[in-house]
Amino acid sequence: MTTTTGPRRVREIAVFGAAGVIAAGAVAYFVAPSQAATEAAPTATAAAATGRQMEDLDRGVVSVRTGADNLVSWRLLGTEPAAVTFDVYRDGTRITTTSATNVLDRGAAATASYTVRAVLNGVAQAASPASLTFGGGHLDVKLSVPPAGNGYTYSANDASVGDLDGDGDYEFVVKWDPSNSKDNSQAGVTGNVYVDAYTLQGRRLWRIDLGRNIRAGAHYTQFQVYDYDGDGRSEVAMKTADGTVDGAGRVIGSATADHRNASGYVLAGPEFLTVFDGQTGAALSTVNFVPPRGTVSAWGDSYGNRVDRFLAGTAYLDGSRPSLIMARGYYTRSVITAWDFRDGTLKQRWTFDTNTSGNGAYAGQGNHQLSIADVDADGRDEIVYGAMALDDNGAKLWNTGNGHGDALHVGDLIPARTGLEVFKVDEDRTKPAMWMADARTGAIIWRTAANGDNGRGVSGDVYAGSPGAESWSSADAGLRNTAGTDVGRKPSMTNMLIWWDGDPVRELLDGNKIAKYGTAGDTRLLTGDGVANNSTKANPSLSGDILGDWREELVLRTADSTALRIYSTPYPTTTRVHTLMHDAQYRTAIAWQNTAYNQPPHPSFFIGAGMATPAQPAIVVR
């Protein structure tokens, strides 16, 4: 076990000398950064025996073909001090030593293989695994499409990642949706939902069949992939029912029960919550789902729409080990339950129910997603559930009363302020169309006037000309700064965000398109070919820092769903950050990203124009 620590709140970034650029066939060595850059670099933090349990990741080296060159990038791990440098090898020969986390290898063969060795105190460490080659700028992970049903076919839908086998690299967990999947508001029988696991080399590890008693649609199956028990391997958790078949072929509950009604809804029968072994797909622990559906009409309608609205997340409620968050309802009654998976067993930690006396004002405040963050800086995570938040112990924290919405962002959106902020858009036509609040207290920082049902909203630093995050939405004509003032043209995309090019200002992501915001117009940086996205919300299967340096990958399904296509940046960068997957807020955001209406992840610190230096994260890896 390796342990490192540092200040938890991270609000800066380290900028080193220019990323290495070398010619093929030459051996070039890094030139030390300028005195100013050296002084800006963070100092190593003292080791301690405490920290948040995180994944023991490998170097994650990738080689992305860009023209006649290869961009090679790799992870700076959260356990590594600022003084670490890297030796980069092409086909076994050292080609450079650098403090950066990427190098442009000019004129190198597209098939070149790279390894990286960290150098600490002049001593080279073990070599990384060989690089993954992104020929044509992308890497395809082969998928096994489930057999078609009676009148329907399957498409790969949301995906997540976790180190399922403990080898230091990520595997994919993929949800398969049938073509007859339904929104909760729509009647009709659906095909079964399948959940698969794949290595980066395209080997399927297992398949779970959720069975006829789990309906297919965006709001029914929210799955979490995380190492809950600290054994170094991720588990997979999701709602199950009679007839679910685990990855080892074993049936949960009754194999013959069919609880579907004439409209295709499942409004009767037992409901379960199951944790599966990430390596085999075998069910490890199954308990009754909390809360049970009870009287369907008590959730806001009698036909089965609002009773089956589920959310899920992962939170460090004790400050060191992750807990599973499962929730039901957000339009009216909301019930959020925390679970610990320890010693092979799921144990309920706490439950918050808006039907409990004194909690009624919190009803109807949930979003189509949630966010997890340490909003009060006490070292433990809170649950931001839309217009309201719960403390780490499940107690009420704050409630704006602004009601349900479709988009939520939590991060250090205003770096000039202490702490985190919440940005949200509202569906209630009588409430502010969008607003920014203090994440600790829920106090509104700025808001806009009511303007109907506001379906989309984004907040992130996309414009270097305005400090901190900019915010915009479907129901507003402009681009708002951290004070809520209109500072210019609204971006052409109102969906997701991604760190893609060489500077720390974030880019726009919508479907298969990445663009750079500009005051006169947006510049297209990527258009993915032969790929598809998830329906009306145009979200990818996944986006996040899953490989290479701190920039984010874009994961889409191919049009025929025979592969997940991973795009990684072809741009060098002079900015150096520990892998975002070793920032607990960002890592848990990747876990909850698949929940209902997907939203982009935000770290616990500000990344953008004018950022300062980040501290080393306080983590424990296993």
Secondary structure, DSSP 8 states (H G I E B T S, - for coil): -EEE---S---B-EE-S--EEEETT---------HHHHHHS-------S--EEE-------EEEEETTEEEEE----TTS-TT-EEEEEETTEEEEEESSSEEEEET--TT--EEEEEEETTEEEEE----EEEGGGEEEEE-------SS--EEEEEEEEE-SSSSSS-EEEEEEEETT---TTS-------EEEEE-TT--EEEEEE--TTS--STTT---EEE--SSSSS-EEEEEEETTEE-TTS-EES-SS---B-TTS-B-SS-EEEEEEETTT--EEEEEE-SS---SGGGGT-SSSSGGG-EEEEEE-TTSSS-EEEEEE-SSS--EEEEEEEETTEEEEEEEEETTSTT-GGGTT-EEEEEEEE-TTSSSS-EEEEESEEE-TTS-EEEE------S-EEEE---TTSSS-EEEEE---TTS-SEEEEETTT--EEEE----S----EEEE---TTSSS-EEEETT-SEEE-TTS-EEEE--S--SEEE--SSSSS-EEEETTEEEE--SS--EEEEE-SSEE-BGGGTB-SEEE--SSSSS-EEEEEETTSSEEEEE------SEE---GGGSHHHHHHHHHTTSSS------SS--STT-B------EEE-
